[in-house]
């Protein structure tokens, strides 16, 4: 079991996930893990992880974790919940990416979300 996935009691139950903030708040939801990436390499003492979810209610949840292997430092957790992919794109891409590139990514995510809705 991964730290962001809660065990299902029965295979017919939807998978329940958790998103965590550093203030201790926990958001529980059902949906699917769309992607998970990490910048971890052995030489780095700090790295970042992102998990992107599409909930059963067609909202996106981006979980970010700033990890540290430094003694005395704690991992930092945050999440973004949105129906507009631009919100989490701004969080992870910042101002260094052009508006056009962000629009391309936002339109792509909206298309994927709509495709997922059409299958149901």
C-alpha positions as CSV (number, residue, x, y, z in Angstrom):
1,X,0.0,0.0,0.0
2,X,1.2,3.5,-0.8
3,X,0.9,6.3,1.7
4,X,-1.6,8.1,-0.4
5,X,-3.9,5.2,-1.0
6,X,-6.3,3.7,1.6
7,X,-6.9,-0.1,1.5
8,X,-10.2,-1.2,0.1
9,X,-12.1,-3.7,2.2
10,X,-13.7,-5.2,-0.9
11,X,-12.6,-5.2,-4.5
12,X,-16.0,-3.8,-5.6
13,X,-15.5,-0.7,-3.5
14,X,-13.9,2.3,-5.2
15,X,-10.4,3.2,-4.2
16,X,-10.3,5.9,-1.5
17,X,-7.4,8.3,-1.6
18,X,-6.1,10.9,0.8
19,X,-4.5,14.3,0.1
20,X,-2.7,15.9,3.0
21,X,-1.8,19.5,3.9
22,X,1.1,20.3,6.2
23,X,-1.4,21.9,8.6
24,X,-2.8,18.4,9.2
25,X,-5.9,18.6,7.2
26,X,-6.8,15.5,5.2
27,X,-9.0,15.3,2.1
28,X,-10.5,11.9,1.4
29,X,-11.9,11.1,-2.0
30,X,-12.6,8.4,-4.6
31,X,-11.3,8.5,-8.2
32,X,-8.2,7.5,-9.9
33,X,-4.5,8.3,-9.8
34,X,-3.7,9.7,-13.2
35,X,0.0,10.3,-12.7
36,X,2.8,10.2,-10.1
37,X,6.2,11.7,-10.6
38,X,9.2,12.2,-8.3
39,X,12.5,14.2,-8.7
40,X,14.2,11.8,-6.3
41,X,17.8,10.9,-7.1
42,X,20.4,9.4,-4.6
43,X,22.6,12.5,-4.7
44,X,19.8,15.0,-3.7
45,X,18.9,15.5,0.0
46,X,15.6,17.2,-1.0
47,X,13.1,16.3,-3.8
48,X,9.5,16.8,-4.9
49,X,6.7,14.4,-5.6
50,X,3.5,15.1,-7.4
51,X,0.4,12.9,-7.6
52,X,-2.4,14.0,-9.9
53,X,-5.9,12.5,-9.4
54,X,-9.2,12.8,-11.3
55,X,-12.0,12.3,-8.7
56,X,-15.3,10.6,-9.4
57,X,-16.8,14.1,-9.4
58,X,-14.7,15.3,-12.3
59,X,-12.5,17.5,-10.2
60,X,-8.7,17.4,-10.2
61,X,-6.6,17.1,-7.1
62,X,-2.9,17.7,-7.2
63,X,-0.9,16.5,-4.2
64,X,2.5,18.0,-3.8
65,X,5.1,16.8,-1.3
66,X,8.4,18.4,-0.6
67,X,10.6,15.5,0.8
68,X,13.7,15.9,2.8
69,X,16.4,13.4,3.9
70,X,18.0,16.1,6.1
71,X,17.9,15.2,9.8
72,X,15.5,17.4,11.6
73,X,13.6,18.6,8.5
74,X,10.1,17.5,8.0
75,X,8.3,16.7,4.7
76,X,6.0,19.5,3.5
77,X,2.5,18.6,2.0
78,X,0.0,20.6,0.1
79,X,-2.8,20.0,-2.4
80,X,-4.9,21.9,-4.9
81,X,-8.6,20.9,-5.7
82,X,-10.0,22.4,-8.8
83,X,-12.2,21.8,-11.8
84,X,-9.9,24.0,-13.9
85,X,-6.5,22.5,-14.6
86,X,-5.0,26.0,-14.9
87,X,-5.2,26.2,-11.1
88,X,-2.8,23.3,-10.5
89,X,-0.7,24.1,-13.6
90,X,0.0,27.6,-12.2
91,X,1.0,25.9,-8.9
92,X,3.6,23.6,-10.5
93,X,4.7,25.6,-13.5
94,X,4.8,29.1,-12.1
95,X,5.4,32.1,-14.2
96,X,8.2,30.7,-16.2
97,X,5.9,28.9,-18.7
98,X,4.1,30.9,-21.4
99,X,0.4,31.4,-21.3
100,X,0.1,29.6,-24.6
101,X,1.8,26.5,-23.2
102,X,-0.4,26.6,-20.1
103,X,-3.5,26.9,-22.4
104,X,-2.3,23.9,-24.4
105,X,-2.0,21.8,-21.2
106,X,-5.3,23.1,-19.8
107,X,-7.2,22.2,-23.0
108,X,-5.5,18.8,-23.0
109,X,-6.6,18.0,-19.4
110,X,-10.1,19.3,-20.1
111,X,-10.3,17.0,-23.2
112,X,-9.1,14.0,-21.1
113,X,-11.6,14.8,-18.4
114,X,-14.4,15.0,-20.9
115,X,-13.4,11.7,-22.5
116,X,-13.5,10.0,-19.2
117,X,-17.0,11.4,-18.6
118,X,-18.2,10.2,-22.0
119,X,-17.2,6.6,-21.1
120,X,-19.6,6.5,-18.2
